[in-house]
């Protein structure tokens, strides 16, 4: 199954917005659940750098 490139491109922006909202409430993002459309090596590397565990479904 191939990921939708639009989903792949949006994860960094969505992640930034989510982290900002969580910080307003003194919360930290540690795990992220996503569908296969967000799976690619760049997104995995981004999540790893930020110490976020990615849970991405392998089923579409």
N, C-alpha and C positions, 0 to 999 in steps of 0.2 A: 504494500500500500504506500502511496506517495503522499507526503504532507502537502497541504495547501500553502503555497508560498506566502499568501497574505497573512495567515495565522503566524507563521514562522517570523515574519518581519515585525509583527506587533508585540511579541512577548517582551522585549526590553522596555518599551514604553509603558505597557500595562504593569510590569513589575515595578517600575519606578513610581508610578502613581499609587499603587497598592502599598508600597513601603512607606511613602509619605503619609498616607492616611493612617496606617497602623502606628507610625511614630507619634502622631498627634495624640494617640491614646496610650502611649508608652508600651506598645506591643511590638514584637519582633516576628518577622516571617522566617520560619525554619523549614517548612515543608510546602511544596507546591504540587497540587494535583492538576493534571492537564490531559487533554485528549491528544491523540497522535498527531494532530495538525500542528502542534507546537514543537515537535521533536526534530532537532537537528544538532549537530555538534557545536555550533556557535551558542545556541541557547543553553545546552548542557554546560559548556565552559563558563558562561555568564553566571549560571546558578551555582556552580562549584566555587567560583571566585568569591561569591557572596555567602558561602557556607549554607546554601539552601539545598535540601534534599528534594530531588525531582521524582515525582511519581507520575509517570506518563503511561497511559494505557497503550498496549500494543494491538488492541482490537479497535477497528473503526466502526 
